[in-house]
Amino acid sequence: MERVIWGNEMDTLGLSTLVSEAVGIDGRSEVSGVYGVLVGCSLMFDGRSADAILNLAADAVQSLSESYAEAVYRVVDGKPADHRDRDRPLDRSLDTAVSENLASDHAIELPDAAWRYAITLRTVKTVTAVLVVRSERAPSAREMILLKVLAQQTAAAMVTAELIDGKRRQSLSLQKTTADHERTIHRLSRSVAALERRDHIHEVLTRVSASGVGEAGIAGALHELTSLAVSVEDAFGNLLTWSPPPTPGSYRPVGGDNRADVLRQVRANGQHSRDGDRVFRLIRSKTHTLGVVALHDPHRRADRLDTFALEYAAAVLAVEMSYRRSLAEAELRLRRDLIDDLLAGTDDTSAYSRGAALGHNLRTPHRVTIVQWSPEIDGDLIARTASRWATAAGLHPLSARRPSMIILLTEDLPEPESLHRAISRDVGNGHGWIAIGSVAKTPSCLPRSFADARRTLRIQKVAADRYGSRRFDDLGVCRILDPGDNAPAVREFLSEWLGALMAYDDEKSAELVKTLGRYLDCGGNYDQAATALNIHRSTLRYRLGRIRDISGLDLQDVNSRLNLHLATKVYDMVGNPTVHHGGCPD
């Protein structure tokens, strides 16, 4: 009679004893069943996952007995879950029967009277799963032994699989941790290298800036740091410096014809930008754009640290250019203050020291020159042209702007005609006046030179030839005449002595006043006067006869000749006072 082993009796018997008894019951014919269990169990140790092993065991139940696996439960953290549907709530009677006796094998009785048995898959320490087998009748002892052997081997295989899987996960985690560590080390190495390069950039550009080498030195340092060509422009797009030499023959400023819009957009985002093959950064001081520094990068290889070097160079250049601009503005203020004081009147001692501080020698004689042009011309353009001309002429000018005039203080007597031509060429017209005052041997005499220059300007603006230049020294006796202060007296004097002749010239388009002036200039010499007027001697005699008839004056009388000669000189200076010549206000 065969002995049936139920419940936990399996735990007290060795596997070999159970197999032997199974074989002894039915003889050698039973070996195939045991062999099938062993073959099935061997498949469980071929690297499958715990879930796959449990599925294999559930499928093997039917091959080892006349029963089948009705339900399979996986036990996780001491709680069962439907292995075939992990999300299904355990709310059936079968679920309850399994859960209540989870630690032991036991029969399950349900209302349908079918035979069910819960086989626990467990090791010494834990329960891994539960197989609920079902059949029409109770299995034989041999079948139960085979099923329990299957259960025991399945539990061992699942634990082994979980251990292997844990080791695998641990290995993968270790590999990932190692890879992450290596990447972290690599990032740290790159960060350290980047920080070292940043420190090097900071050190080099700070040192170069402090050395006072200016834009050229900073551009050269930026080229060494980036290996890219560097250009520095001023606010107007003029190329200030290029590194490395030589400077290109032609240069297109950043933005080209659309420069204003490009710079406006860059100011708005406050970052470096690209213009074709160039990466550039604005050089700014507060709200003022001082210029542009650019890396020429046709192959687009500039990296993040190159742009950092560009941005730091822009900051260093901003300090450099702001400092130079501040110095220039301070010097300009000092020069303007000095000129204002010199023109208003100051003592010689302080003027000498202040001039020396600005690099200007006021111990040599100076003159004041006034330049005035038609109102539509830009005063800055006139001032730049006048200063450039005077500097090129070696006159060491001090210059100042007034609302309607440019004032130059120079060490020597300028050539006014040359200055007038230079300004006319630059501004596009010759509608201007240049007046040169008297010489001032000391600074305290400059107010007098300034007053003489203004007097000369007033005389020049009402002269017959209107536009041009005039020296105070060339005014002669007309120095005592000022058309601004003495206009009524001048008109009366000219009307008294030349009124009839001026009226005749206006009516007949003649040149009797001019003829009289040249005749008197030549001391009454007929031949010299005719040559100066480019007329025949007989024509000169005829005109002189008409002058005597019209004026009623004796040209041989000494007083008449003196007054007529003076009147013609005044006429040359101021023209016909009855004719309006216009001009800019003083």
Beta strands, then each sheet from edge to edge (+ up, - down):
strand 1: 68-76
strand 2: 79-82
strand 3: 106-108
strand 4: 115-122
strand 5: 127-135
strand 6: 229-234
strand 7: 239-243
strand 8: 273-275
strand 9: 278-285
strand 10: 288-296
strand 11: 366-373
strand 12: 398-402
strand 13: 405-410
strand 14: 432-440
strand 15: 468-471
sheet 1: 2+ 1- 5+ 4- 3+
sheet 2: 7+ 6- 10+ 9- 8+
sheet 3: 12+ 13- 11+ 14- 15-
end
